[in-house]
Each structure stands twice: as C-alpha cells, then as structure tokens.
Amino acid sequence: MSKVVRIDEEALEVALKYGKNLSLGVMKMEETIERYEKTRRDHNAIEDMIRRTIREELEILTSRY
C-alpha cells in the first residue's frame, strides 16, 4: 500500500542518503536505530557486569581484614 505524503525537501535528501527512495530510506534508518539501541544495551550490560564483578571482588578483599 502506498500513500501520498508531504515531506520537507531536506528530510527527503536525508532519507535518500539511506535508500534509493523515501520508503527504503526510512526503513534503513529504522534498522540503523534498532542496531544502535541493541549495541547500547549490550554495552550497558557489559558495564554492569564489570561493575558488579569489581564490587564483589572488593567486598571479598575487604572482608578478610
């Protein structure tokens, strides 16, 4: 299904950098955003794991004294 829409010329130029037409450009932008968000979540999970591990090791070291 297709629709006729109004879009700012600058926005169209941006979308066309991602795909050969507006639809493909928008879909590629969505894919890029999803990939970025997944990567960010992965980095946050790794950071949390490192912080938890360091905290646990410090607690072990300080509990001995």
PDB file of N, CA, C and O in Angstrom:
ATOM      1  N   MET A   1       0.842  -1.171   0.000  1.00  0.00           N
ATOM      2  CA  MET A   1       0.000   0.000   0.000  1.00  0.00           C
ATOM      3  C   MET A   1       0.890   1.238   0.000  1.00  0.00           C
ATOM      4  O   MET A   1       1.955   1.236   0.617  1.00  0.00           O
ATOM      5  N   SER A   2       0.471   2.269  -0.671  1.00  0.00           N
ATOM      6  CA  SER A   2       1.248   3.497  -0.678  1.00  0.00           C
ATOM      7  C   SER A   2       0.339   4.673  -0.371  1.00  0.00           C
ATOM      8  O   SER A   2      -0.877   4.615  -0.554  1.00  0.00           O
ATOM      9  N   LYS A   3       0.970   5.753   0.106  1.00  0.00           N
ATOM     10  CA  LYS A   3       0.265   6.973   0.451  1.00  0.00           C
ATOM     11  C   LYS A   3       1.006   8.150  -0.149  1.00  0.00           C
ATOM     12  O   LYS A   3       2.215   8.101  -0.377  1.00  0.00           O
ATOM     13  N   VAL A   4       0.267   9.190  -0.396  1.00  0.00           N
ATOM     14  CA  VAL A   4       0.887  10.432  -0.814  1.00  0.00           C
ATOM     15  C   VAL A   4       1.101  11.256   0.447  1.00  0.00           C
ATOM     16  O   VAL A   4       0.164  11.492   1.211  1.00  0.00           O
ATOM     17  N   VAL A   5       2.345  11.693   0.662  1.00  0.00           N
ATOM     18  CA  VAL A   5       2.669  12.466   1.863  1.00  0.00           C
ATOM     19  C   VAL A   5       3.463  13.704   1.473  1.00  0.00           C
ATOM     20  O   VAL A   5       4.101  13.745   0.421  1.00  0.00           O
ATOM     21  N   ARG A   6       3.414  14.702   2.331  1.00  0.00           N
ATOM     22  CA  ARG A   6       4.260  15.873   2.148  1.00  0.00           C
ATOM     23  C   ARG A   6       5.470  15.694   3.041  1.00  0.00           C
ATOM     24  O   ARG A   6       5.355  15.293   4.199  1.00  0.00           O
ATOM     25  N   ILE A   7       6.613  15.994   2.494  1.00  0.00           N
ATOM     26  CA  ILE A   7       7.831  15.863   3.274  1.00  0.00           C
ATOM     27  C   ILE A   7       8.752  17.025   2.914  1.00  0.00           C
ATOM     28  O   ILE A   7       8.854  17.418   1.751  1.00  0.00           O
ATOM     29  N   ASP A   8       9.395  17.548   3.894  1.00  0.00           N
ATOM     30  CA  ASP A   8      10.333  18.634   3.687  1.00  0.00           C
ATOM     31  C   ASP A   8      11.439  18.164   2.739  1.00  0.00           C
ATOM     32  O   ASP A   8      11.871  17.013   2.812  1.00  0.00           O
ATOM     33  N   GLU A   9      11.889  19.033   1.869  1.00  0.00           N
ATOM     34  CA  GLU A   9      12.920  18.651   0.899  1.00  0.00           C
ATOM     35  C   GLU A   9      14.209  18.217   1.585  1.00  0.00           C
ATOM     36  O   GLU A   9      14.868  17.281   1.131  1.00  0.00           O
ATOM     37  N   GLU A  10      14.576  18.893   2.682  1.00  0.00           N
ATOM     38  CA  GLU A  10      15.793  18.500   3.397  1.00  0.00           C
ATOM     39  C   GLU A  10      15.653  17.117   4.008  1.00  0.00           C
ATOM     40  O   GLU A  10      16.604  16.336   4.011  1.00  0.00           O
ATOM     41  N   ALA A  11      14.461  16.811   4.529  1.00  0.00           N
ATOM     42  CA  ALA A  11      14.225  15.487   5.100  1.00  0.00           C
ATOM     43  C   ALA A  11      14.294  14.419   4.007  1.00  0.00           C
ATOM     44  O   ALA A  11      14.808  13.324   4.233  1.00  0.00           O
ATOM     45  N   LEU A  12      13.779  14.741   2.834  1.00  0.00           N
ATOM     46  CA  LEU A  12      13.856  13.801   1.717  1.00  0.00           C
ATOM     47  C   LEU A  12      15.311  13.548   1.324  1.00  0.00           C
ATOM     48  O   LEU A  12      15.693  12.411   1.048  1.00  0.00           O
ATOM     49  N   GLU A  13      16.111  14.595   1.297  1.00  0.00           N
ATOM     50  CA  GLU A  13      17.532  14.437   0.973  1.00  0.00           C
ATOM     51  C   GLU A  13      18.215  13.505   1.970  1.00  0.00           C
ATOM     52  O   GLU A  13      19.022  12.657   1.589  1.00  0.00           O
ATOM     53  N   VAL A  14      17.885  13.671   3.238  1.00  0.00           N
ATOM     54  CA  VAL A  14      18.472  12.799   4.267  1.00  0.00           C
ATOM     55  C   VAL A  14      18.044  11.354   4.035  1.00  0.00           C
ATOM     56  O   VAL A  14      18.878  10.450   4.070  1.00  0.00           O
ATOM     57  N   ALA A  15      16.755  11.129   3.798  1.00  0.00           N
ATOM     58  CA  ALA A  15      16.254   9.771   3.587  1.00  0.00           C
ATOM     59  C   ALA A  15      16.899   9.131   2.363  1.00  0.00           C
ATOM     60  O   ALA A  15      17.198   7.937   2.369  1.00  0.00           O
ATOM     61  N   LEU A  16      17.113   9.919   1.320  1.00  0.00           N
ATOM     62  CA  LEU A  16      17.694   9.364   0.101  1.00  0.00           C
ATOM     63  C   LEU A  16      19.167   8.999   0.267  1.00  0.00           C
ATOM     64  O   LEU A  16      19.719   8.274  -0.560  1.00  0.00           O
ATOM     65  N   LYS A  17      19.809   9.491   1.329  1.00  0.00           N
ATOM     66  CA  LYS A  17      21.175   9.061   1.624  1.00  0.00           C
ATOM     67  C   LYS A  17      21.191   7.621   2.122  1.00  0.00           C
ATOM     68  O   LYS A  17      22.216   6.943   2.049  1.00  0.00           O
ATOM     69  N   TYR A  18      20.037   7.151   2.634  1.00  0.00           N
ATOM     70  CA  TYR A  18      19.938   5.809   3.193  1.00  0.00           C
ATOM     71  C   TYR A  18      19.335   4.795   2.227  1.00  0.00           C
ATOM     72  O   TYR A  18      19.531   3.591   2.393  1.00  0.00           O
ATOM     73  N   GLY A  19      18.604   5.270   1.220  1.00  0.00           N
ATOM     74  CA  GLY A  19      17.969   4.347   0.281  1.00  0.00           C
ATOM     75  C   GLY A  19      17.632   5.049  -1.013  1.00  0.00           C
ATOM     76  O   GLY A  19      17.696   6.275  -1.109  1.00  0.00           O
ATOM     77  N   LYS A  20      17.270   4.254  -2.015  1.00  0.00           N
ATOM     78  CA  LYS A  20      17.034   4.843  -3.337  1.00  0.00           C
ATOM     79  C   LYS A  20      15.703   5.581  -3.433  1.00  0.00           C
ATOM     80  O   LYS A  20      15.472   6.322  -4.389  1.00  0.00           O
ATOM     81  N   ASN A  21      14.820   5.383  -2.439  1.00  0.00           N
ATOM     82  CA  ASN A  21      13.579   6.155  -2.381  1.00  0.00           C
ATOM     83  C   ASN A  21      13.229   6.426  -0.921  1.00  0.00           C
ATOM     84  O   ASN A  21      13.898   5.932  -0.013  1.00  0.00           O
ATOM     85  N   LEU A  22      12.201   7.198  -0.706  1.00  0.00           N
ATOM     86  CA  LEU A  22      11.838   7.594   0.658  1.00  0.00           C
ATOM     87  C   LEU A  22      11.543   6.385   1.536  1.00  0.00           C
ATOM     88  O   LEU A  22      12.016   6.307   2.670  1.00  0.00           O
ATOM     89  N   SER A  23      10.769   5.451   1.019  1.00  0.00           N
ATOM     90  CA  SER A  23      10.393   4.275   1.813  1.00  0.00           C
ATOM     91  C   SER A  23      11.612   3.473   2.244  1.00  0.00           C
ATOM     92  O   SER A  23      11.749   3.123   3.416  1.00  0.00           O
ATOM     93  N   LEU A  24      12.495   3.183   1.298  1.00  0.00           N
ATOM     94  CA  LEU A  24      13.695   2.404   1.639  1.00  0.00           C
ATOM     95  C   LEU A  24      14.602   3.181   2.577  1.00  0.00           C
ATOM     96  O   LEU A  24      15.225   2.595   3.462  1.00  0.00           O
ATOM     97  N   GLY A  25      14.683   4.497   2.393  1.00  0.00           N
ATOM     98  CA  GLY A  25      15.495   5.317   3.280  1.00  0.00           C
ATOM     99  C   GLY A  25      15.001   5.275   4.711  1.00  0.00           C
ATOM    100  O   GLY A  25      15.790   5.133   5.645  1.00  0.00           O
ATOM    101  N   VAL A  26      13.689   5.400   4.885  1.00  0.00           N
ATOM    102  CA  VAL A  26      13.104   5.370   6.229  1.00  0.00           C
ATOM    103  C   VAL A  26      13.293   3.992   6.859  1.00  0.00           C
ATOM    104  O   VAL A  26      13.617   3.888   8.042  1.00  0.00           O
ATOM    105  N   MET A  27      13.094   2.938   6.074  1.00  0.00           N
ATOM    106  CA  MET A  27      13.269   1.588   6.619  1.00  0.00           C
ATOM    107  C   MET A  27      14.717   1.347   7.029  1.00  0.00           C
ATOM    108  O   MET A  27      14.968   0.719   8.058  1.00  0.00           O
ATOM    109  N   LYS A  28      15.672   1.833   6.243  1.00  0.00           N
ATOM    110  CA  LYS A  28      17.089   1.678   6.577  1.00  0.00           C
ATOM    111  C   LYS A  28      17.426   2.475   7.835  1.00  0.00           C
ATOM    112  O   LYS A  28      18.198   2.008   8.674  1.00  0.00           O
ATOM    113  N   MET A  29      16.846   3.691   7.976  1.00  0.00           N
ATOM    114  CA  MET A  29      17.078   4.478   9.190  1.00  0.00           C
ATOM    115  C   MET A  29      16.570   3.727  10.417  1.00  0.00           C
ATOM    116  O   MET A  29      17.243   3.697  11.447  1.00  0.00           O
ATOM    117  N   GLU A  30      15.388   3.120  10.314  1.00  0.00           N
ATOM    118  CA  GLU A  30      14.828   2.355  11.434  1.00  0.00           C
ATOM    119  C   GLU A  30      15.745   1.193  11.804  1.00  0.00           C
ATOM    120  O   GLU A  30      15.991   0.945  12.984  1.00  0.00           O
ATOM    121  N   GLU A  31      16.247   0.487  10.806  1.00  0.00           N
ATOM    122  CA  GLU A  31      17.170  -0.628  11.041  1.00  0.00           C
ATOM    123  C   GLU A  31      18.432  -0.143  11.752  1.00  0.00           C
ATOM    124  O   GLU A  31      18.920  -0.791  12.677  1.00  0.00           O
ATOM    125  N   THR A  32      18.950   0.993  11.316  1.00  0.00           N
ATOM    126  CA  THR A  32      20.160   1.554  11.919  1.00  0.00           C
ATOM    127  C   THR A  32      19.916   1.940  13.371  1.00  0.00           C
ATOM    128  O   THR A  32      20.757   1.685  14.233  1.00  0.00           O
ATOM    129  N   ILE A  33      18.774   2.551  13.643  1.00  0.00           N
ATOM    130  CA  ILE A  33      18.430   2.940  15.016  1.00  0.00           C
ATOM    131  C   ILE A  33      18.305   1.710  15.902  1.00  0.00           C
ATOM    132  O   ILE A  33      18.821   1.703  17.019  1.00  0.00           O
ATOM    133  N   GLU A  34      17.630   0.672  15.427  1.00  0.00           N
ATOM    134  CA  GLU A  34      17.469  -0.556  16.215  1.00  0.00           C
ATOM    135  C   GLU A  34      18.821  -1.196  16.525  1.00  0.00           C
ATOM    136  O   GLU A  34      19.056  -1.655  17.643  1.00  0.00           O
ATOM    137  N   ARG A  35      19.703  -1.223  15.531  1.00  0.00           N
ATOM    138  CA  ARG A  35      21.029  -1.804  15.739  1.00  0.00           C
ATOM    139  C   ARG A  35      21.808  -1.005  16.786  1.00  0.00           C
ATOM    140  O   ARG A  35      22.469  -1.581  17.650  1.00  0.00           O
ATOM    141  N   TYR A  36      21.724   0.334  16.703  1.00  0.00           N
ATOM    142  CA  TYR A  36      22.403   1.198  17.666  1.00  0.00           C
ATOM    143  C   TYR A  36      21.873   0.960  19.076  1.00  0.00           C
ATOM    144  O   TYR A  36      22.649   0.855  20.026  1.00  0.00           O
ATOM    145  N   GLU A  37      20.552   0.874  19.212  1.00  0.00           N
ATOM    146  CA  GLU A  37      19.965   0.659  20.539  1.00  0.00           C
ATOM    147  C   GLU A  37      20.367  -0.693  21.106  1.00  0.00           C
ATOM    148  O   GLU A  37      20.617  -0.809  22.306  1.00  0.00           O
ATOM    149  N   LYS A  38      20.433  -1.720  20.259  1.00  0.00           N
ATOM    150  CA  LYS A  38      20.852  -3.042  20.739  1.00  0.00           C
ATOM    151  C   LYS A  38      22.303  -3.001  21.198  1.00  0.00           C
ATOM    152  O   LYS A  38      22.646  -3.576  22.231  1.00  0.00           O
ATOM    153  N   THR A  39      23.152  -2.327  20.439  1.00  0.00           N
ATOM    154  CA  THR A  39      24.559  -2.198  20.809  1.00  0.00           C
ATOM    155  C   THR A  39      24.699  -1.456  22.123  1.00  0.00           C
ATOM    156  O   THR A  39      25.506  -1.831  22.973  1.00  0.00           O
ATOM    157  N   ARG A  40      23.911  -0.399  22.290  1.00  0.00           N
ATOM    158  CA  ARG A  40      23.962   0.369  23.530  1.00  0.00           C
ATOM    159  C   ARG A  40      23.521  -0.488  24.719  1.00  0.00           C
ATOM    160  O   ARG A  40      24.123  -0.423  25.791  1.00  0.00           O
ATOM    161  N   ARG A  41      22.470  -1.290  24.527  1.00  0.00           N
ATOM    162  CA  ARG A  41      22.022  -2.181  25.606  1.00  0.00           C
ATOM    163  C   ARG A  41      23.110  -3.189  25.945  1.00  0.00           C
ATOM    164  O   ARG A  41      23.351  -3.471  27.119  1.00  0.00           O
ATOM    165  N   ASP A  42      23.767  -3.735  24.926  1.00  0.00           N
ATOM    166  CA  ASP A  42      24.843  -4.702  25.150  1.00  0.00           C
ATOM    167  C   ASP A  42      25.986  -4.056  25.937  1.00  0.00           C
ATOM    168  O   ASP A  42      26.531  -4.667  26.856  1.00  0.00           O
ATOM    169  N   HIS A  43      26.347  -2.824  25.577  1.00  0.00           N
ATOM    170  CA  HIS A  43      27.419  -2.124  26.288  1.00  0.00           C
ATOM    171  C   HIS A  43      27.022  -1.862  27.731  1.00  0.00           C
ATOM    172  O   HIS A  43      27.852  -1.987  28.632  1.00  0.00           O
ATOM    173  N   ASN A  44      25.766  -1.502  27.965  1.00  0.00           N
ATOM    174  CA  ASN A  44      25.307  -1.270  29.329  1.00  0.00           C
ATOM    175  C   ASN A  44      25.352  -2.559  30.138  1.00  0.00           C
ATOM    176  O   ASN A  44      25.721  -2.539  31.312  1.00  0.00           O
ATOM    177  N   ALA A  45      24.985  -3.665  29.532  1.00  0.00           N
ATOM    178  CA  ALA A  45      25.020  -4.951  30.237  1.00  0.00           C
ATOM    179  C   ALA A  45      26.456  -5.337  30.586  1.00  0.00           C
ATOM    180  O   ALA A  45      26.716  -5.834  31.681  1.00  0.00           O
ATOM    181  N   ILE A  46      27.378  -5.113  29.669  1.00  0.00           N
ATOM    182  CA  ILE A  46      28.787  -5.418  29.933  1.00  0.00           C
ATOM    183  C   ILE A  46      29.317  -4.522  31.044  1.00  0.00           C
ATOM    184  O   ILE A  46      30.019  -4.992  31.940  1.00  0.00           O
ATOM    185  N   GLU A  47      28.987  -3.239  30.992  1.00  0.00           N
ATOM    186  CA  GLU A  47      29.432  -2.319  32.044  1.00  0.00           C
ATOM    187  C   GLU A  47      28.883  -2.739  33.404  1.00  0.00           C
ATOM    188  O   GLU A  47      29.609  -2.723  34.398  1.00  0.00           O
ATOM    189  N   ASP A  48      27.608  -3.113  33.451  1.00  0.00           N
ATOM    190  CA  ASP A  48      27.017  -3.569  34.714  1.00  0.00           C
ATOM    191  C   ASP A  48      27.729  -4.811  35.236  1.00  0.00           C
ATOM    192  O   ASP A  48      27.977  -4.927  36.436  1.00  0.00           O
ATOM    193  N   MET A  49      28.059  -5.736  34.346  1.00  0.00           N
ATOM    194  CA  MET A  49      28.739  -6.960  34.758  1.00  0.00           C
ATOM    195  C   MET A  49      30.127  -6.639  35.320  1.00  0.00           C
ATOM    196  O   MET A  49      30.527  -7.201  36.339  1.00  0.00           O
ATOM    197  N   ILE A  50      30.851  -5.751  34.670  1.00  0.00           N
ATOM    198  CA  ILE A  50      32.192  -5.372  35.140  1.00  0.00           C
ATOM    199  C   ILE A  50      32.097  -4.698  36.498  1.00  0.00           C
ATOM    200  O   ILE A  50      32.873  -5.011  37.401  1.00  0.00           O
ATOM    201  N   ARG A  51      31.147  -3.769  36.655  1.00  0.00           N
ATOM    202  CA  ARG A  51      30.989  -3.079  37.939  1.00  0.00           C
ATOM    203  C   ARG A  51      30.624  -4.063  39.055  1.00  0.00           C
ATOM    204  O   ARG A  51      31.147  -3.968  40.166  1.00  0.00           O
ATOM    205  N   ARG A  52      29.731  -4.999  38.759  1.00  0.00           N
ATOM    206  CA  ARG A  52      29.315  -5.983  39.758  1.00  0.00           C
ATOM    207  C   ARG A  52      30.492  -6.871  40.153  1.00  0.00           C
ATOM    208  O   ARG A  52      30.681  -7.165  41.333  1.00  0.00           O
ATOM    209  N   THR A  53      31.277  -7.296  39.176  1.00  0.00           N
ATOM    210  CA  THR A  53      32.434  -8.148  39.448  1.00  0.00           C
ATOM    211  C   THR A  53      33.458  -7.421  40.311  1.00  0.00           C
ATOM    212  O   THR A  53      33.976  -7.991  41.271  1.00  0.00           O
ATOM    213  N   ILE A  54      33.750  -6.176  39.979  1.00  0.00           N
ATOM    214  CA  ILE A  54      34.710  -5.387  40.770  1.00  0.00           C
ATOM    215  C   ILE A  54      34.195  -5.193  42.185  1.00  0.00           C
ATOM    216  O   ILE A  54      34.945  -5.338  43.150  1.00  0.00           O
ATOM    217  N   ARG A  55      32.901  -4.862  42.310  1.00  0.00           N
ATOM    218  CA  ARG A  55      32.313  -4.670  43.635  1.00  0.00           C
ATOM    219  C   ARG A  55      32.421  -5.943  44.468  1.00  0.00           C
ATOM    220  O   ARG A  55      32.774  -5.889  45.646  1.00  0.00           O
ATOM    221  N   GLU A  56      32.115  -7.096  43.852  1.00  0.00           N
ATOM    222  CA  GLU A  56      32.196  -8.368  44.567  1.00  0.00           C
ATOM    223  C   GLU A  56      33.625  -8.678  44.990  1.00  0.00           C
ATOM    224  O   GLU A  56      33.855  -9.135  46.109  1.00  0.00           O
ATOM    225  N   GLU A  57      34.579  -8.435  44.111  1.00  0.00           N
ATOM    226  CA  GLU A  57      35.975  -8.694  44.445  1.00  0.00           C
ATOM    227  C   GLU A  57      36.462  -7.774  45.562  1.00  0.00           C
ATOM    228  O   GLU A  57      37.200  -8.206  46.447  1.00  0.00           O
ATOM    229  N   LEU A  58      36.052  -6.510  45.522  1.00  0.00           N
ATOM    230  CA  LEU A  58      36.429  -5.588  46.595  1.00  0.00           C
ATOM    231  C   LEU A  58      35.819  -6.008  47.928  1.00  0.00           C
ATOM    232  O   LEU A  58      36.462  -5.898  48.972  1.00  0.00           O
ATOM    233  N   GLU A  59      34.592  -6.482  47.892  1.00  0.00           N
ATOM    234  CA  GLU A  59      33.953  -6.945  49.124  1.00  0.00           C
ATOM    235  C   GLU A  59      34.688  -8.158  49.674  1.00  0.00           C
ATOM    236  O   GLU A  59      34.859  -8.274  50.887  1.00  0.00           O
ATOM    237  N   ILE A  60      35.122  -9.056  48.813  1.00  0.00           N
ATOM    238  CA  ILE A  60      35.871 -10.235  49.254  1.00  0.00           C
ATOM    239  C   ILE A  60      37.198  -9.809  49.883  1.00  0.00           C
ATOM    240  O   ILE A  60      37.577 -10.288  50.952  1.00  0.00           O
ATOM    241  N   LEU A  61      37.890  -8.907  49.204  1.00  0.00           N
ATOM    242  CA  LEU A  61      39.190  -8.453  49.712  1.00  0.00           C
ATOM    243  C   LEU A  61      39.056  -7.712  51.035  1.00  0.00           C
ATOM    244  O   LEU A  61      39.875  -7.917  51.931  1.00  0.00           O
ATOM    245  N   THR A  62      38.069  -6.873  51.181  1.00  0.00           N
ATOM    246  CA  THR A  62      37.926  -6.090  52.417  1.00  0.00           C
ATOM    247  C   THR A  62      37.315  -6.893  53.554  1.00  0.00           C
ATOM    248  O   THR A  62      37.491  -6.539  54.720  1.00  0.00           O
ATOM    249  N   SER A  63      36.600  -7.968  53.238  1.00  0.00           N
ATOM    250  CA  SER A  63      36.009  -8.757  54.325  1.00  0.00           C
ATOM    251  C   SER A  63      37.039  -9.602  55.057  1.00  0.00           C
ATOM    252  O   SER A  63      36.773 -10.065  56.166  1.00  0.00           O
ATOM    253  N   ARG A  64      38.188  -9.809  54.473  1.00  0.00           N
ATOM    254  CA  ARG A  64      39.236 -10.619  55.099  1.00  0.00           C
ATOM    255  C   ARG A  64      39.951  -9.862  56.222  1.00  0.00           C
ATOM    256  O   ARG A  64      40.587 -10.476  57.079  1.00  0.00           O
ATOM    257  N   TYR A  65      39.847  -8.536  56.218  1.00  0.00           N
ATOM    258  CA  TYR A  65      40.589  -7.738  57.184  1.00  0.00           C
ATOM    259  C   TYR A  65      39.721  -7.197  58.251  1.00  0.00           C
ATOM    260  O   TYR A  65      40.203  -6.501  59.144  1.00  0.00           O
TER     261      TYR A  65
END
